[in-house]
Amino acid sequence: MKKMSMSEKNVMLAVAAAIMLPAASSAAIYGDTPDAKHAWAVHDWNRPKPHRVQPAEKCGGAPSDAVVLFDGTKESFERNWRDADGNPSKWRYSDEGYFYTVPEWKNGGNIFSRAEFGDCQLHIEYRHDPNQLYSDKGPQMRGNSGVFLMGQYELQVLESYHTSQEDCSIDNYTDGQAGSVYAENPPLVNPARKPGEWQVYDIVFHQPVWDGDKLLHNGSVTLFFNGVLVQDHWEMEGLTTHCKRRPLAPHADKGSLSLQDHGCVVQFRNIWYRPLASRWANTTHSAMSAKEDDVMALRRKTAADLYGKIAKPSEPTAANVQALAEVVSYANEGRYAADFKACLEAYRRNPGSAEEVKAVNKALKVLERNGLIDKSQLLAE
């Protein structure tokens, strides 16, 4: 057998250490413990892992967990869209893979998704035919439509390439141009492409939250317009309106996506959404929305699960002290607290090696740092 050089041995030791590190790190607590607002520790190995979602292969494509409202096919258009009365829409389908409004003023009416949803990530693309812009009818008739989230909150669709500080050759009110939360907030910047090019909206929407007639949270919308952030977590001030402010009011927690017929020809394609949980639904691990009873219930469940994995909690081993330290970091009460105290004191009377004691103290110092034990309970090293 070839004798290993010192450098080769060092490489092997480094590799071995890297392989062993995750297992060693996961064996004991080392981040700040759970508290009244957080059911999980910092860097908690017990915290559930996210589900896998397969991203789209091409930009703008739908990820694996998306609900596709229009994929470019006629069948998708007819299956997923309706008019206000639930009948097939009068909007038209093009074999080029888009659908579009019927020309002239409100000839087809608004179009509605048959699917109803609330908080979401939404992707939608639209285009204006430069030969069908009614410039002689005013700036609000240059390809006017709108993306109505839940049928209540409008992100304006308009041909707005020439409506910026640098080029205002086609003037318009700014809370009514493309990328605006209509009648509330203009876009931060104007990244519109020229007429005839596809425009892209990527939206993150959270609806307002009510407790009966009491408004708890205003809801918000974030909009990337052609990849550029133009609405930065804008908090909703009211339901969509025209000319007059219209205050927020309770409504159903799910609704259709509606696209507006404003008498202009606008083409749409590649529409999909991902349902999102409310930002305020996390009641177990959030400084802004946690409920202490829910937090404690989850902490006790986690403590019970961890305690159940300890074969003989009364045995005063280093592994048991570390394991029980993790248990009491979630619920320092009842038999958990009693077993931890007894195990620690028994181990203190008959400790293991210096390295073992150091490892146990590492977990104890986390508890001491978070006020679960006092300094006198640390082991002598």
N, C-alpha and C positions, 0 to 999 in steps of 0.2 A: 504494500500500500504506500502511495506517495505521501511523504510527510508534509503537512500543511505549514505554510509560512505564517509568520505572525500577522501579516496584513490580511491573509485569507481567514485566519481565525477571528480577527476583529470583524470582518465582513459577516461571517457566520453568526457571531454573537449578536451583531446588530439586527440581522434578519430574524433571529430567534426572539429577540426582545420585541421587535415590531409585531411578530405573530402573536406573542403572548399578551401584549399590552391590552387589547380590547377585553379579553377575558378577565384580566386582573382589574381593569377599570370598572367593569360591570359588576364586580363582586361586592362592592361597598359604595356607600354614599360618599360624595365628595363635593357636591354643589349645595348651595343654600336650600334648606328644607322647605316643605310645604308650609303655607300659612293660611290665614283666613280668606285670602282672595285667590290662592293658587293651590290646586290639589296636587300638583306635581312639583318635585324639586327642580332646581336648576341643573341642567344636564342629566335628566332623569332617564335611566335605562328602562324603567317600567312604563314610561309614557307610550301610548299606542302609536304605532307607525302609520304614516299615511297610505292610502290605497294607491296602487299604480294606475297612472293614466298614460296612454300612448299618445305622444304628440303627433300632429299631422306631419306628413312628409314634406309638404310645401307650405310656404308662408300663407297664412290666411285660411288654411284648411282646418277642418273640424277635428279636435282631439277625440279620443275614443269614448269619452263620457258625454259628449255633446249631443243635444237634440237638434237634428238638422231640419230646418223649416223650409229651406229651398236649396236643392242641389244642382239646379240647372235643367232639370227634366220637367216635361209637361205634367207627368204623373205626380211629381212632388208638388208642383204648383196647385194642381187641382185637389190633391188630398189635404194639404195643410192650410189652405187659405179660403176665406169666405167673405161675404159682405156683412153689413150690419145686422141683417135679419137671419144670418146663418145659411143663406143660399150661396151657390157658386158666385164668385166675384166676376164683375164685368171687366176687370183689368185683363190685359192681354198677355199671352205667352209668346215669346220669340224662340225660333229654333236655334238661335245663337246662344241660348242658355240664360236668358233673363226674362223677367216680366216687367210690365210697365203700365203706367196710368193711361186711361183713355183720354185723348185730346179733348180740349174745351172744358169749360168750367163745371166741375163736379158732375161729370157725365157718368162716372163709374162709382163715385162715392169712395169713402175710405175702405181700405182692405184690412182684414183682421186675421191673425193666426188662430187656427182652431185650438191650438195648445194654449193653455193659460199658465202663467208662472209669475213669480214675484222677484225676489232678489236674484240677480243673475250676472253672468258675463255674457255679453252679446256681441256678435260680429255681424256686420252688414256692409255691403258695398253698393254704391249707386253711381249713376252716370247721367250727364246731360248731353243731349244731342245739340251741338252748336247751331244747327239749322232750325231748332224748335225752341228757341228762347224768345219769349214775348217781351223784348226790351221796350217796345213802344207802350206797354201797359204798366210800366214802372218797375223798380228794382225788386219788389216782392213777388213779381211774376216771372222772374228769371229762374225757372226750374224749381218752383216752390213745392216742397213736400215736408214731411216731418216724421221722425221716429218717435212714436208715443209709447213709452214704457208703461205697461199696465193700462194703456189707454188714457193715462192721466198726466204724464210728465214728458214734455216734448223736447227733443234735441232737434234743432232746426236743420232741414235739408234745403239748400239753395245754391245757386251758382254764384260764388262769391270770390272768384279769382281776382277781381279788380276792386275789392273793397278792403283796402289796407291803408296805413299811413303813407306808405311809399307809392301806392297807386290807388287813388280813390276816383278813378275815372267813371266808375258806376257807384254812386254814393248810396248809402242805405243806413238805417239805424242799426247800431252794432249789436244790440241784444236780439236782433232778428236775422243775423247773417249765419252762414254755415258754421256749425260748431258751437253755436250758442245754446244755453238753456233758455228756451224762448221766453222773452219778456222778463227774464231775470238776470242772466249773466252772460256777457259776450265771451267769445273764446279768448284765451290768453294771448294767442298769436293766430295768424292766418296762414295755414299750410295748404290751402286749397290748390289742387292741380287745375290745369286749363280745362275748359269745356271739351267734352269728347273723351277725356281720360277718366278712368275709374277712380272714385274716391272711396276711402275705407274708414269706417268707424269701428273702433273697438271700445266697448263700454263696460264699466263695472257699476252696477246699480244696486243700491240698498234702499228699500222703501221706508217711509216713516213708520214709527212704532207707536201704537196707542194703547192705553189702558182705559177702555171705555171711551169717554170723550176727552180724556187727558192725554195730551201729546207728550210722550216720553223722549223720543228722538226724532229729529227732522228727516232722517234719511239723507242719502247723498248720491251723487253721480260723478264718476270719473270718466273722461273721454279722451282717447287717443285718436286724433284725426290724421290719417295718412302717417301713422306712427309717431306723431308729435302730440305731447300732452297739451290739451287746450282747456280741459275742465279738471281742476285738481281737487278732487274730493269736495265738490261744491255741495253744500247742505241746502236742501230744498226749502224754499221760502213759501211756496204755495202750489196749488194745482195750476196746470197750464191755462193761460188766459190770453186775452187780446185787449190791449188798451187799459184795462182796469186790473188792479191786483186782486187775486182770488186766494183767500187763505187756505191752508191745508185743512183737510177734513177726513175723518175715518172712511175707509172703503174696504172692500174685500181684499184679502191678502194674496189673491192671485187674479190675474187679468190677462187679456190678450195683448200681444204686440200689435199695434196699429200703425199703418203707414198712411199718410194723409193724401187725399186728392184735393189739390188746391188749383185745379184747372190747368196744370202744367204737365208736360210729358217728362217723366223721370223713370229711369230704368233701374232695376234692382236685381242683385244676384248674391249667391254665396251667403246665405243667412243661417246662422246657427246660434244656439245659446247653451250655456251650462248653468243649471240651477245652483244657487249658492245659499248656504245657511245664513241667516241674519247675523250681522256683526254683533248683535245684542243677545243672540241665543246661547252664547257660551257662558253658562252660569257656574262653571266649575274651575275655570282657570283664566281669569281676566281681571285686571285692575279696574276696568270700567263697567263690567256687567256681572261679575260673580255674585252669587248668593251664598252667604256663609253656610247655611244649612246644606245646600247642595255640595259645596266644597267639602264639608266635613263628612258627608255621606260617602263620597267617592274616596276620601282619604281612609276612612274606616274599611271600606271594601278592599282597597289596595293592601292595607295592613293585614287584613284577614287572609288574603291570598298569599302574601309573603310569609306570614306566620305558619300557614298550612304546609309550606315547603320545608320547614325545619323539622327534621325527623325526631330529635330529642332536645327540645329547648332547654332542658335542665342541665345538660352536660356543659361544664364550664370550659369550652374550647374557644380558641380565638375565632374560628369560623362562626360559632354560635353568637359570640359577643357582637361581631360585625353584622350578622344577619338580624339580630334583635335590635341593634342600633338603627338599622334601616326600618324595621317595623315601627319603632317608637317615633321615628322622624315623621311618620304619617299619623299615628294615634298614640300619644304618650299617656295611656290610661289603662285602667283595669289590669287584666292578666298580662298584657304586653309590658306595661311599666314594671309590674312585679317580677316577671321572669327576667327582664333585662337587668334590673337591679341585682337580683340574686345571682345571675350568671356572671355579671361583671365583678361582683365582690368575690365570688368563688375563684374566678380566673385571677383576680388580683393576688389572692393568697398563693396561687400556684401558677405563675405566668410561664409562658413559653420562651423561646429564644428572643434575643434582642431584636432581630428583624421582625419576628412575629408580633412582639409588643409594639413596635413602631407602626406596623400596619394597623393594629387595633386602634392605636391612638389617633391615627389619621381619621378614622370614622368618628371617634369620640370628640375630636376637635371640631368637627362639623357640627355636632350636637351642641357643644359648648359655645361655639360662635353664634349659634341661633337661639341660645337661651334655654335649651332643653335639659342640660345638665350644667353644673358649675365646675370651675377649674379644678376643684379638689377631687373630682371624680376621674380625672385623667390618670393614666398609669405612669409610674416612675420609669424613666428610660435610662 
